[in-house]
């Protein structure tokens, strides 16, 4: 792995600090601690270029500041983090009226500022009512949120998720999610797990939406394991990233099949083998 942003060099991989559980990071055994700063130091030592943290908003402001300082000290990059931490806070519906967008975005924007960057991941959930109305309102809400994020130099993107993994997903086809993103002027996040569940050609989607692609997430299926431990063919996906000259992080949203230092080392090796 390399910390350099060269599109023709090794992929710049980000280690996760927790996918659904902030106490279950990728390198728990290797670091000997689930503390996020310890995880960042461990990831830096293994050559990761950055981190991604779905549970970032659940962490105390002082912890976020220490995480940001640790990233900067190692020349690492903050990847994506979710605006709505599912299961930890009430569902946020972009397709519903939002009375105070500045208040709604305040914690996410503050977290990004403490981290020194990052991409806020917005997921479209179904709050009931006509889908078309929700999609239109989501575009308007996201555009308003994007203006606030832009004022602070923070990126905002919508992730294409599958109903198999996120039961309340409003729309699950990449083209539909990309249409919302384009209308709102925000980015698009593609995840190999969700693309697989919907039957999407992720490689084709990468090329088709290269102009708005904000984050790329990798996991083999089933069970979000390391590349090569499941059924997904990653060669076309990596080739597509090469084709578009992807210079961003490739976020490893996966866990080894079994816990342990050896198993985590095998997962890291599988990530390096992506190219």
C-alpha positions as CSV (number, residue, x, y, z in Angstrom):
1,X,0.0,0.0,0.0
2,X,1.1,3.5,-0.5
3,X,0.3,6.9,1.0
4,X,0.9,8.6,-2.4
5,X,-2.1,9.5,-4.6
6,X,-0.6,8.3,-7.8
7,X,-3.4,6.8,-10.0
8,X,-1.0,4.4,-11.6
9,X,0.6,3.2,-8.3
10,X,-0.7,0.9,-5.6
11,X,-4.3,1.4,-4.5
12,X,-4.5,3.7,-1.5
13,X,-6.4,1.6,1.0
14,X,-8.3,2.8,4.1
15,X,-8.7,0.6,7.2
16,X,-12.1,0.8,8.9
17,X,-12.6,1.6,12.6
18,X,-15.9,-0.2,12.7
19,X,-18.5,-1.0,10.1
20,X,-21.7,-1.5,12.2
21,X,-19.9,-1.5,15.6
22,X,-17.3,1.1,16.6
23,X,-15.8,-1.5,18.9
24,X,-15.1,-3.9,16.0
25,X,-12.3,-2.3,13.9
26,X,-10.5,-4.1,11.1
27,X,-7.2,-4.4,13.1
28,X,-8.5,-5.1,16.6
29,X,-6.2,-8.0,17.3
30,X,-3.1,-6.6,15.5
31,X,-3.3,-3.3,17.3
32,X,-4.2,-5.0,20.6
33,X,-6.8,-2.3,21.2
34,X,-10.0,-1.0,19.7
35,X,-9.1,2.6,20.7
36,X,-9.4,4.6,17.5
37,X,-6.1,6.4,17.9
38,X,-4.3,3.0,18.5
39,X,-6.0,1.7,15.4
40,X,-4.7,4.7,13.3
41,X,-1.2,4.2,14.5
42,X,-1.4,0.5,13.7
43,X,-2.9,1.2,10.3
44,X,-0.1,3.7,9.5
45,X,2.5,1.1,10.4
46,X,1.0,-1.3,8.0
47,X,1.0,1.2,5.2
48,X,-2.7,2.1,5.0
49,X,-3.3,5.5,3.4
50,X,-6.3,6.5,5.6
51,X,-9.2,5.4,7.7
52,X,-12.9,5.2,7.4
53,X,-15.2,5.2,10.5
54,X,-19.0,4.7,10.3
55,X,-19.3,5.4,14.0
56,X,-17.3,8.6,14.0
57,X,-20.2,10.7,15.3
58,X,-20.6,8.5,18.3
59,X,-17.1,9.3,19.5
60,X,-16.5,12.2,21.9
61,X,-15.3,15.5,20.4
62,X,-11.9,15.2,22.2
63,X,-11.5,11.7,20.8
64,X,-12.3,13.0,17.3
65,X,-9.6,15.7,17.7
66,X,-7.0,13.1,18.8
67,X,-7.9,11.0,15.8
68,X,-7.5,14.0,13.5
69,X,-4.1,14.8,15.0
70,X,-3.0,11.1,14.6
71,X,-4.0,11.1,11.0
72,X,-2.1,14.3,10.3
73,X,1.0,13.1,12.1
74,X,1.1,10.1,9.7
75,X,0.1,11.9,6.6
76,X,-3.1,9.8,6.4
77,X,-6.5,10.8,5.0
78,X,-9.9,10.6,6.6
79,X,-12.4,8.7,4.4
80,X,-16.1,8.5,4.7
81,X,-18.3,8.4,7.8
82,X,-22.1,8.0,8.1
83,X,-24.3,11.0,8.8
84,X,-26.9,8.7,10.4
85,X,-25.5,6.0,12.6
86,X,-28.1,3.3,12.2
87,X,-29.1,1.6,15.3
88,X,-27.5,4.3,17.4
89,X,-29.7,7.3,16.6
90,X,-33.2,7.8,15.1
91,X,-33.3,7.3,11.4
92,X,-32.7,10.4,9.3
93,X,-35.0,10.7,6.3
94,X,-33.6,12.9,3.5
95,X,-37.0,12.6,1.8
96,X,-38.9,14.2,4.7
97,X,-39.1,17.9,5.5
98,X,-36.1,19.1,7.5
99,X,-37.0,22.1,9.6
100,X,-33.4,23.2,10.3
101,X,-30.8,21.8,8.0
102,X,-27.9,23.6,9.8
103,X,-28.9,21.9,13.0
104,X,-29.4,18.6,11.3
105,X,-25.9,18.7,9.8
106,X,-24.1,20.3,12.8
107,X,-22.7,17.1,14.4
108,X,-21.4,15.7,11.1
109,X,-19.8,19.0,10.0
110,X,-18.2,19.4,13.4
111,X,-16.8,15.9,13.3
112,X,-15.3,16.4,9.9
113,X,-13.7,19.6,11.0
114,X,-12.2,18.0,14.0
115,X,-10.9,15.2,11.8
116,X,-9.4,17.6,9.3
117,X,-11.6,16.3,6.4
118,X,-13.6,13.3,5.3
119,X,-16.7,12.6,3.3
120,X,-20.1,12.6,5.0
121,X,-22.0,9.6,3.8
122,X,-25.8,10.2,3.3
123,X,-28.0,7.1,3.0
124,X,-31.5,7.5,1.5
125,X,-34.1,5.8,3.7
126,X,-37.8,5.4,3.0
127,X,-40.1,7.3,5.4
128,X,-43.3,6.3,3.7
129,X,-45.3,8.1,1.1
130,X,-44.9,8.3,-2.7
131,X,-41.3,7.5,-3.7
132,X,-41.2,10.2,-6.3
133,X,-42.0,12.9,-3.7
134,X,-39.4,11.6,-1.4
135,X,-36.7,11.5,-4.1
136,X,-37.5,15.1,-5.1
137,X,-37.4,16.3,-1.5
138,X,-34.2,14.3,-0.9
139,X,-32.5,16.1,-3.8
140,X,-33.6,19.5,-2.3
141,X,-32.5,18.6,1.2
142,X,-29.1,17.3,0.0
143,X,-28.5,20.4,-2.1
144,X,-29.1,22.5,1.0
145,X,-26.8,20.3,3.1
146,X,-24.2,20.4,0.4
147,X,-24.1,24.2,0.5
148,X,-23.4,24.1,4.3
149,X,-20.7,21.4,3.8
150,X,-19.1,23.4,1.0
151,X,-18.8,26.4,3.2
152,X,-16.7,24.3,5.5
153,X,-14.7,22.5,2.9
154,X,-16.4,19.2,3.7
155,X,-17.5,16.6,1.1
156,X,-21.0,15.1,1.1
157,X,-22.0,12.0,-0.9
158,X,-24.9,9.6,-1.2
159,X,-24.2,5.8,-0.9
160,X,-26.0,3.3,-3.2
161,X,-27.3,0.6,-0.7
162,X,-29.3,-2.5,-1.2
163,X,-32.5,-3.4,0.6
164,X,-31.0,-6.8,1.4
165,X,-28.6,-5.0,3.7
166,X,-30.5,-1.8,4.5
167,X,-34.2,-2.7,4.6
168,X,-35.4,0.9,4.5
169,X,-33.4,1.9,1.4
170,X,-35.5,4.3,-0.6
171,X,-34.0,3.5,-3.9
172,X,-31.3,0.8,-4.5
173,X,-30.4,1.0,-8.2
174,X,-27.1,2.9,-8.7
175,X,-28.6,4.9,-11.6
176,X,-31.4,6.1,-9.3
177,X,-29.1,7.1,-6.5
178,X,-26.7,8.7,-8.9
179,X,-29.6,10.8,-10.3
180,X,-30.4,12.1,-6.8
181,X,-26.7,12.9,-6.3
182,X,-26.4,14.8,-9.6
183,X,-29.6,16.7,-8.9
184,X,-28.3,17.8,-5.5
185,X,-24.7,18.4,-6.6
186,X,-23.2,15.9,-4.2
187,X,-21.0,12.8,-4.7
188,X,-21.7,9.1,-5.1
189,X,-20.4,6.2,-2.9
190,X,-20.2,2.7,-4.4
191,X,-19.8,-0.4,-2.3
192,X,-19.0,-3.8,-3.8
193,X,-21.2,-5.5,-1.1
194,X,-24.3,-3.5,-2.0
195,X,-23.6,-3.6,-5.7
196,X,-23.4,-7.4,-5.5
197,X,-26.6,-7.7,-3.5
198,X,-28.5,-5.6,-6.1
199,X,-26.9,-7.4,-9.1
200,X,-25.1,-4.2,-10.2
201,X,-22.0,-4.2,-12.4
202,X,-19.8,-2.1,-10.1
203,X,-17.1,-1.8,-12.7
204,X,-19.6,-0.3,-15.2
205,X,-21.0,2.0,-12.6
206,X,-17.5,3.3,-11.7
207,X,-16.9,4.3,-15.3
208,X,-20.5,5.6,-15.8
209,X,-20.4,7.9,-12.8
210,X,-16.7,8.7,-12.5
211,X,-17.4,12.4,-12.5
212,X,-19.3,12.2,-9.2
213,X,-17.6,9.2,-7.6
214,X,-16.6,10.3,-4.0
215,X,-15.8,7.0,-2.3
216,X,-15.2,3.4,-3.1
217,X,-15.8,0.6,-0.6
218,X,-14.6,-3.0,-0.9
219,X,-15.8,-6.2,0.7
220,X,-16.3,-9.7,-0.7
221,X,-19.6,-11.5,-0.3
222,X,-21.2,-13.2,1.5
223,X,-20.5,-11.8,4.9
224,X,-18.3,-8.8,4.0
225,X,-15.0,-10.7,4.0
226,X,-11.7,-9.9,2.4
227,X,-11.2,-10.1,-1.4
228,X,-10.8,-13.7,-2.5
229,X,-12.7,-15.2,0.4
230,X,-16.1,-14.8,-1.4
231,X,-17.6,-14.8,-4.8
232,X,-17.0,-11.3,-6.2
233,X,-14.5,-10.8,-9.0
234,X,-12.6,-7.7,-8.1
235,X,-10.3,-7.6,-11.2
236,X,-12.9,-5.7,-13.3
237,X,-13.5,-3.3,-10.5
238,X,-9.9,-2.5,-10.0
239,X,-9.4,-2.2,-13.8
240,X,-12.3,0.3,-13.8
241,X,-10.7,2.4,-11.1
242,X,-7.5,2.4,-13.1
243,X,-9.4,3.4,-16.2
244,X,-10.9,6.5,-14.6
245,X,-7.6,7.3,-12.8
246,X,-9.0,7.0,-9.4
247,X,-6.9,8.9,-6.9
248,X,-9.0,8.5,-3.8
249,X,-9.1,6.0,-1.0
250,X,-10.3,2.4,-1.5
251,X,-12.2,1.8,1.8
252,X,-11.8,-1.7,3.2
253,X,-15.3,-2.3,4.7
254,X,-14.7,-5.9,5.6
255,X,-13.8,-8.3,8.4
256,X,-11.7,-11.5,8.3
257,X,-13.7,-14.7,8.4
258,X,-12.3,-15.4,11.8
259,X,-10.8,-13.0,14.5
260,X,-7.1,-13.0,15.2
261,X,-3.8,-11.5,14.3
262,X,-3.1,-14.2,11.6
263,X,-6.5,-13.7,10.0
264,X,-6.1,-9.9,10.0
265,X,-2.7,-10.3,8.3
266,X,-4.3,-12.5,5.7
267,X,-7.0,-9.8,5.1
268,X,-4.3,-7.1,4.7
269,X,-2.4,-9.3,2.3
270,X,-5.6,-9.8,0.2
271,X,-6.1,-6.0,0.1
272,X,-2.5,-5.5,-1.1
273,X,-3.1,-8.1,-3.8
274,X,-5.8,-5.9,-5.3
275,X,-3.0,-4.0,-6.9
